[in-house]
Amino acid sequence: MSSSSPISPHGQQTRVALISVHGDPAVEIGAEEAGGQNVYVRQVGEALARLGWQVDMFTRKANPLQAEQVQHCPGCRTIRLTSGPAEFVSRDEIFDYLPQFVSELLAFQQREGFQYPLVHTNYWLSSWVGMELKNHQPLAQMHTYHSLGAVKYANVPNIPAIATTRLEIEKTCLETADCIVATSPQEEAHMRSHLSSLGNIQIIPCGTDIDRYGAITRTAARQKLRIPQDAKVVFYIGRFDPRKGIETLVRAVAQSQFRADDNLQLIIGGGSRPGGKDGLERDRIEGIVQDLDLANHTQFPGRISNDALPDYYAAADVCVVPSHYEPFGLVTIEAMASRTPVIASDVGGLQFTVLPHETGLLVPPKDVAGFSRAIDQVLADPPLRDQWGQAARKRVETTFSWQGVAQQLGQLYSDHLRQFTP
């Protein structure tokens, strides 16, 4: 039996809880405020289950029609708890409902007849839940931030009323959780510079499905998507949010040397329900596309299904991640696994995932001219594009597979469970 075997000292298979209050692991990615965190929690949960862990992933119910439980694979399920109204609530407005979330989770454990010896919380809202659970039962708490308030608020014009509460909780979590899981060295550095010199941090990156991404060639993907083989395709996928920098991308493409080329295609994927915050930003971006006379070059396919997403990555000449800040950036490694080079903002975890002039390029955030030059460099040189794409695939295979991430997390969990006596 290996040292990371998920067996308790009593010979029972160990149950762990992944808590993601606002990021439902079972929803279709691309729904409002559904992105990298949702993917991370679900993929970690499923990968841990394949290693033998019993994984329950807790989130709040955001729709009365949603199932109470979703079984993803043997040993891994999502459990939706009542926490406020059964409707979408912005993450900045959820905090007051967290005591109910804790009560529901405690009641669930009582009904099931067990307690979780370890919880892995995700985002600051869930960290509060984990810290509160510690007041009711003995447990080890792991935590992944996904974003830091101090960094986020430095990059937004309007700071929400919940900001002070968030900053206090993030600092307390770092100083009291059994271990913080940072997804990149850059994220660890931000924790130390913005939160506290105290606390235990271990770096374990995010991962991606190296079997699903990269299984189709560019030629075959373009045939499936009916994209001409000689097209020059620039791809973005993600939420419509001003912090994602989509405006920078659109203006960069408008300055491209290939602007007059009828084969230039900008594909901006993602989006959710009309009328929401996400929909308003999409409307704004579409307006900029019209103003810059790029409508004939731009597609908005909307939410792209999990089945179709590998085809879009593979069909692209380059994937652009122009975020103002990303603690990690799952899109980068999904594109890299698909052998597509990435041009990303020179910030946060993007500095960790993208190797400049090896798997893509890094550009200062909001630098329209810089992004335009970087895009043109890739589009103008197909052999370079392919060279960087192959190097990107190799980097993901060796560093960012979900199996490898789950093995590292499993070892971390086991190390802490051995110190824990229920």
N, C-alpha and C positions, 0 to 999 in steps of 0.2 A: 504494500500500500504506500503510495507516494505521500510526501508531507503535505500536499495540497488536496488530499482526498477529502470530499465533503461529508465526512462521517464524524458525528459528535463523540465525545468520550464515552457516551452510553451506548454506542453502537447504532444509533439512529441516523438516518439520512438527514442532513442539516437543512432546515428551512431558513431562508433569508428573505427579507422584505426590501424591495426597491420602491422608494417613495418618490412620486413625481406628481405633486398636487395639481399643477396646471397643465402639465405636458402628458396627455393621455397616450400611452404606448400603443393603444389599439386603434387610434384614428388614422385616417388616410393623411399622409404627409401633404402639406400645402393648405390645410384648413387654417383658419385664422389663429395666429400665434402657435402653429404647429410646425416644428422644424427640426433642427439638429438634436435638441434634447429628447424629443419623442423617439427619434431614431436610435439614439444612444441607449436609452433605457430599454427599449424593446430588444435591440440586438444583443446588448449585454445579458439581458434576462434569458433569451433563447440560447445564447452560447454557453452560459453557465449551466443551464438545464442539460445541454448535451454533454457537459462534463460530469453530470450526476447530481447537481444541486437541485433542491426544490425551491423554486423562485415564485414569489407572489409580488406582483407589481401593483401598487396602490395609487389611484388617481381620483379626482372628483368627478361626479356625474354631471355632465354639462348639457344633457338633453334627456327629456323624459322617455324617449324611445330607445335610448341606449341600453344594451344588455348589462345586467348587474356584473356578470363575469364573462370574460372571453378567454378561451383556452387556445394558446398559440401553438404549443407543442407539448409532448409529455414532460411534465415537471415545470411548466411555465404558463402562468395565467395573469391576466389583468383583472383587478377587482376595483369596481367603481363604488365609491362611498358618497353618501349625501353630505354635502358641505356647501350650505347656502342653496340658492335656487337651482333647479335642474335646467340651467341655461348657460350660454356663454357668458363668462364674466372676465373682464380684462384682468391680467395678472396683478396690476397695480391696485385692484379693488377686492382681492381675495382674502387679504390678511384677517379681516374680522370673522371670516368663516372657519378659520383654522381650528379653534377649540372644538367645533363640531366634528371636524375631520378626525381629530385625536380621539374623541369619544366614540365615534363610529369604528375606528380601528381597534380600540380596546374592546368594544362589544364584539367585533368580529372574532378576535382572539378567544374571547370567553366562549362564544358559540362553538368554535372549532376545537377548543380544548387544548390549545398550546400557546406559547409565547415565542416571539421571534428573538433569538439571542443576538441577532445582528441586523441592523438596518443600514441601507445605503441610500442616503437622501440626495435629492437633485434639485438645485436652485435654492435660493434663500428661503422661499416659503416653506419648502419641505424640510429645510434645516431646522426651522422653528418646531415643526412637528416632531422631528427626531429628538431634539433637546427636551421637549415636553414629555415625550414617551419615557425618557430616562428618569423622570420624576415618578413614574408609575411602576417601572419594572427594571430589572438589571438588563442591560444590553450594551453592545458595542456599536458605535455610530461611525460609519464612513460617510464622507460627503464630497460631492462634486458640485462646484459653483455654477458652471456653464456661462455665467457672466458675473462680473463684479460691479456693484453699484457705483463705486468710486470712479471706475474707468468709464462706465456707461454715462454717468451724469456729466462727465467732462466733455462728452461728445453730443449732447442733446441741448436744444435751446430752452426747453421747458422741463424743469425738474418737478416730478410729481410730489404730492403731499406726503406720500409714504416713504420718501427718500431717507429721512432721518432714522426711521424705524429699521429700514433695510440695512443701512450702514452699521447700526449697532448690532443687529443680529448676525451679520456676516462676520464682524470682528469676534463676537462671542463664540460663534461656531468654530472659527479657526483655532481659538484658544482652548476650547473644551472638547471638541470631537476627538474620537480615538485616532482617526487619520483623515486627512484631506487628500483626495485624489486630484492632483493637478494634471491637466491633459497636455501640458507643454512646459518647457523651462521658462518661457516667457510669462505664462500664467502664474507659475510659482513666484517669479520675480515681482509681479504685480501684487500678489498677496502680501509679500514681505514689505513692499514699499508703501502700499496703501492701507493695509489692515493691521498687521501685528508681526513682531519678531518672534512671538510665541507660537506653539502649536506644531503638530507633526504633519509633514507634507511628503507625499510620495508621488512621483511622476509616472502615470500610466496613460498612454495616449488613447484617443478614440480609435475606432477601427472601421473597417468596411468589409463588405462581402466580396472577396476576391474571386469567387466563382460566378457570381451574378454579373458583376461589372468586369468587362473585358472579354466576355464570351462571344462577342460579335465584332466583325471587322467594320471599318469605316464604310467600305463599299456596300456591304450587306445592309448596314444600318440605314444608309441613304436610300437604298432601294425600298426598304420597308416604309420609310417616312416620306418617300417620293420627293427627295431632295436631289437636285441634279449633282452628278458626280464632280462636275467642275465648279460647284458653288464654293464660295469662301464663307464658312459658317462660324459665327461668333455666338457663344451660348452662355446664358445666365439662367440659373435656377435658384429660387428661394422666395422668401416672403417679400411682399411689397411693403417696405418700411424705409423711411428716409435714411436711416442709419446703414442700410444695405448698399447705398451708393449707386443705385441704378441710374440716377440722373448723370453721374459722372461717366458711366459706361455709354449711355446714349449720346452724350456730347462728344465723347472720344470717337465713337464710330462716325459721327457727323464730320469729324476732321480727318478721317482716314484717307490715305492716298488711293484707296479702292472705292471711295464714295461714288464715283461715276460708273463703277463696274456693276452691270445689271445682275451679276452673280453673287454680289455681296448680300449675305443674309444675317440679320441679327435676330436671334430667337430668345425671347424673354419669357421663361416659363415660371409657373407658380401662380398663386392667387387663391382667394377664397370667396366668401359670400359677398354679393354686391351690397354696398351701403355701409359696410364696416370700415374700420380704420384702414384695413388692408385694401379694400376696394377704392377708398378715396385716394390712396397713394398710387394705385394703378391708373386711375383716371388722370392724375397729375402727370404721370410718366407718359401716358398716351398723348396728352396735350403737348408735351415737349417733343415727342416724336413727330407730331403733325407740324409744329412750329418750325422744326428743323428740316422738314420735307423728307423725312425718312420712312414714311408710311409704306412705300413700295419695297423697302428693304427689311421691314420689321414684322415679325410674327409674335402674337401673344396667344400661345396655345392654352393658357390657363393651367389649372392643376394637371400635372403630368402623373399618370398612374405609376405605381412601383414597377409594374411590368414593362412599361414603355420607357422609363427613365434611362436604363442602360443604353437603349438605342439612341437617344438624344445625345448623351455624352459621347458615344462612339462616333456619331455622325459629325460632330463638331471638329473644326480645325483647332479651336482654342476655347477654353472655358475661362470666363472672367469672374473674379470674386472681388468686387470693388468696395467692400464693407469699410466703414469708418473704424470699426473694431470687431475682432472676432477672437474669443479665447482659444478656439481651435479651428473650426471651419470644416465640417464634414464634407461639404461639397468638393473641397479641394482634393481629398483622397478618393472620393468616388470618381471624379474626372480622371485623376491620375491612374486609378486602377483600370480605367477604360482606355488607357494609352493616349490620353488627350492632355497636352501641356496646359498649364494653368498660369494665368496672369492675375496676381492678387495684390491687394494693398499690403504695404510693408508695415504691418501692425500685428501685435498679439501672436496667437498661435499660427497664423499664416506664415510667420517668419520661420516656424519650425517645420511645417509640412512641405512648403515649396522651397526647393534648392535653386537659387538664381543661376541662370545660364546652364542648368543641368536638367531640371524638370519643368522650367518655366521662368517667369520673371516676377520681381516684386517692384511695385511702384508706390510712391507716397500717396496716401489717401487723398481723394478729391483733386488729384493732379490730372486734369483732362488731357493735356498735351502729352504727359508721360504715358498714360494708358493708351492713347492713340498711337504713339510711336511703338509701344510694346506689341500691340495688336498687329500693326503693320509688319513688324519684324517676323512674326510667326507666319502671317498670311503670305508674305513674299518669299518664303523659303521652305517649301514642303519637305526637303530632306532634313532640315533642322527641326521642323515640327515633328517628324517621325522619330528622330534621334531623341529629342526631349520626351516624347511620348513613351518610348521604350524604357528610358531611364526612370520615368515616373512610375510605370508599372512595376519595375523591379523594386523601387523604394517602398511601394505599398506592400508588396509581397513579403518583404523582409521586416517591415516595421509596423504596419497598420492593419493586419488581419484581425477580425473579431475573435477568432480562435485564440490568437496570441494574447489579445487584450483580456479575454475571459480567463485564460490561464494565469495571467499576472494578478487579476482581481481575486481569483480563487485562492491563490497563494496568500494574498493579503488578508482575505477573510479568515483563512485557516490559522494564520499566525495570531490574529486577534482572538479567535474563538478558543485557542489553546490557553489564552490568558484569562478566559472568562469562565466563571463557575455559576451555572444557573441555580 
